[in-house]
Amino acid sequence: MAGLAIAAASFAHAAGSPVYVSDAGDASIKLFDQYTGAYMGKWGSGFLVSPEGIALDRSNNLFVADYSQGEIFRFNATTGNYEGVFGVGFLSGPYGITVDANDVVYVANSGGTNVVRFNGLTGNYMGEIGVGFAQFPVGVALGPSNELFLSDYTGGRLLRFDSQTGNYEGYIAGGFTQNPVGVCVDPNGVVDAYDEVNNQVVRFNYSTGAYMGSFGQTYMSFGFGVATDLNVVAYVSDYYGGAIDRFNNETGAYMGQIGKGTLLNPTFVTVVPNPALVTGTVTLQNFTASAVAGTQVTVVLRNPGSTSALETHIVSLDASGNYSFTTNLLPGTYDIAAKASHWLRKRLSSQTMLATGMTGVNFSLINGDVDGNNTIGLSDFGKLKLAYGSTPSSSNWNPNADLNGNGSVALSDFGILKLNYGKAGDP
């Protein structure tokens, strides 16, 4: 069944920053506060039989892989409402699951020894990755530059693919893990994999595959899934211990348990994707430095090569031209464009968004677009001419004609327009 089957059900849970846990012991999803560990309720009972992989997108959808039913269930991550199921006929023993910025769901399909892709919003089948490479795939995770990491339980290694093309890119962890289960990528690009034989989390550099150590050996009886938050806290599900163990993912320091006494047999775990932060500087060419503070710039995030906005943010610059905003987009590659009132649009192509966001997203904008149509031509000259000689108290004042920001429209503004005449901004 390619489409999404819809049915009605409802369960509201308390507000907070949840950690979501698949509990195979009573076939449910249980929620705990990310910071206090307080139990926040459960849902999914009556729908799930053997919940395994669990993934959350930034559109408030929670996807759960059900191993026995061979299906992916979708719930509203806030209310717990059941919103449908997909994957029937395409999956056999689904385990781990992850979702990208475009709501493409990737499922580790143990029975098919592959990764199956679906549109998470429609449920439509979108093909498969990794056929013939994995012996028994269990965990799956996305890296910051379209990498797809797949834990091969029987093969004892992590396979890497390009999530967009499906191309095989080699493997990491050979010799360092024996039976890897859950896998995730932390905000710093560190790949975590749970090694079931040695009861430890093993860490690798996502780009080079270099081994970066391990932790957790003395705390867990039989771990399974692993997830990290933006504070670089690792959450590891202990199947037989009936709890989620927390660790500092950089130092390996143990940080205690959540869910003990409530969880029965936790399998996979995921956390709320906190908003990512985008920061940078906008240089407003030919503009008085003292007038920069408070200038508004429209910043648009798009899919690469597209002119359709995924998100639009209006930011105010500080005196140095710095700006920042938070985004709900998932890690991935995006085009980012910026435009201010009488400056041309500038686009930065294929910028990498990590889980923490992006830094150094800097623009230099060309001045002279008086009419705001993203080109500098006769229309701009006409509007500048109409405002010539004016100040803010004048009846013919046009703030967009004050190109240098000195509080008057004069010959110096015509000089800026002449300098950039005929130029056009990026689409």
BELMOKA-V790937 format. One record per run of one state. SS is the DSSP state (H for helix, E for strand, L for the rest). FROM is the first residue (numbers start at 0). TO is the last residue. Records with the same first field share a line. If there is no record, write none. Layout:
SS=FROM-TO + FROM-TO
//
This chain:
L=0-3 + 5-16 + 23-26 + 33-37 + 43-49 + 56-59 + 66-69 + 76-80 + 86-92 + 99-102 + 109-112 + 119-123 + 129-135 + 142-145 + 152-155 + 162-166 + 172-172 + 174-175 + 177-178 + 185-188 + 195-198 + 205-209 + 215-221 + 228-231 + 238-241 + 248-252 + 258-264 + 271-274 + 284-287 + 291-294 + 303-307 + 316-320 + 327-330 + 340-341 + 343-344 + 354-355 + 358-361 + 365-365 + 367-373 + 375-376 + 387-389 + 391-397 + 401-406 + 408-409 + 420-422 + 424-426
E=4-4 + 17-22 + 27-32 + 38-42 + 50-55 + 60-65 + 70-75 + 81-85 + 93-98 + 103-108 + 113-118 + 124-128 + 136-141 + 146-151 + 156-161 + 167-171 + 173-173 + 176-176 + 179-184 + 189-194 + 199-204 + 210-214 + 222-227 + 232-237 + 242-247 + 253-257 + 265-270 + 275-283 + 295-302 + 308-315 + 321-326 + 331-339 + 342-342 + 345-353 + 356-357 + 362-364 + 366-366 + 374-374 + 390-390 + 407-407 + 423-423
H=288-290 + 377-386 + 398-400 + 410-419
//
